[in-house]
Amino acid sequence: MLPRDTRAGLSRRRFLTASSALAALAAAEGLPGWTRPAGAFGGRRSPPLPSGDLFSLGVASGDPFDRGLVLWTRLAPEPLAGGGMDPVPVDVEWELATDPGLQNVVQAGRVVARPEWGHAVHVKLWNLEPNRWYWYRFSVGDRASRVGRTRTMPAGDDLPARLRFALASCQNYQAGFYTAYANMAQEDLDLVVHVGDYIYESGISDGAVRPHNSGQVRTLDEYRDRYALYKLDPNLQDVHAAFPMIVTWDDHEVDNNYASDVPEDDQPREVFLARRAAAYQAYFEHMPLVSSARPTGPDMQLFRRFDYGRLARFNVLDTRQFRTDQVCGDPLATRCPDAVAPETTLVGQAQEDWLKSGLKGSQAVWNVLAQQVMMMEWDLGTALGAGEALYNPDQWDGYPNSRQRILDFVAAKEIPNLVVLTGDIHSSWAGELKPDFGDPASPVVGSEFVTTSISSSFSPQLVPLAAGSLPFNPHIRFFEGLRRGYLRFDVTPGEWRADYRAVATVLEPTSAVETLASFRVESGRGGVEAV
Ligand SMILES: [Fe+2]
């Protein structure tokens, strides 16, 4: 709760900035219930609100562009029991300032938190200045959220000197604390990219460092409470409050290794699609996403693009919703005929076309794919002495034609400086992308950096096997499987630098962080070099 005099100050500033707020809101999205001018409808009569922290899940921002971004919060005074709000709409006020103390408010407004969307709010801001920091806060009556910080992207024709960002994935709550996020929040970053496994859908496991709140989640209420459990973590909240986050999902936001409408376990298609609809809705409700991502039933438009001026273009992919089923077996498989059937795809035709047009039309120095599963080939069979190549069919290796079409396109159109950012596998990797991984003379057309998990485990028994497979996969330059953390990138027009940041332990909420290894890609040259 804010002191009374502070609230009075806010009111005066709101009055003084009413014209800019109205201008901003006139430009805001015209969706019913999305956002509306402060006071335009005389204010909603407030029902009595539950006690407890309305903003227990913190604040977040994301989907930045040069003139705006999305602010997020969700009212949840009883976060692990359905949220705790009465099933009525509630007005939430927001304000955006150019200083951490919110003295210079440049926009303010009111948005309706609706019970059918879990009392989550997404405020799309427009008409901001490119390439600058802003601070924001939500309030309901005299109850206010913490202050969050966020940042717009540089203008489209600007070539910024530098971009610093972090890559995160795989934050199994049961596997450990978000020690990595405690350190990430202290980094000097412009944004964070999260490539999925933001939650895990599983039930309570034996030996959990901190147990899940329920059995395996399947319904909207269960997914909501699971997101709430994860988002209650203070380290995760600190990262969201410090940087805008660009998010995409992997499989565990719904069901392990699901593919489009095919679940991990046998169950009727309609049953799984109802579950997918619940999972997608809960994902939208808890992420700082634009309204174009708002799901309709079991469908959600998540692949989208972001330009950091002309320095980097981020193509954010969804490799789960449109993929054909993993066909050749699990967890390791030969490349069976179905894997190379023409209809086999990891991204679907529409997304593949969209990606190619975004690569071809790019003016960026660096062309980034932010996506889930490892793209470079990884044959484990030869190292195991299996007498044949064996691949993880859940990765791009299970969809070689999809990969071939994209890498051939990059080579043929001479798309410069392709950098693929990956999560999913709970271990650190670096390598080079080639149209023909089996041919040492095949050109390098891109680089791939795979981040380890924030907390999820990688089997220690697999570590020597993976390390031993590197000589049989010469395009893979780095592997490390024992450490949790994140990737930190420092990007300039001349160089892409990657630092593998690893925490000492995830058995404690905080610990030291160190750089395990660093690599660089020189613009125009391709190839990953150790620093
Ligand atoms: Fe994961």
Residues whose N, C-alpha, C, O or C-beta is under 5 A from the ligand:
A	BS01	LIG	C170 D197 D424 S456
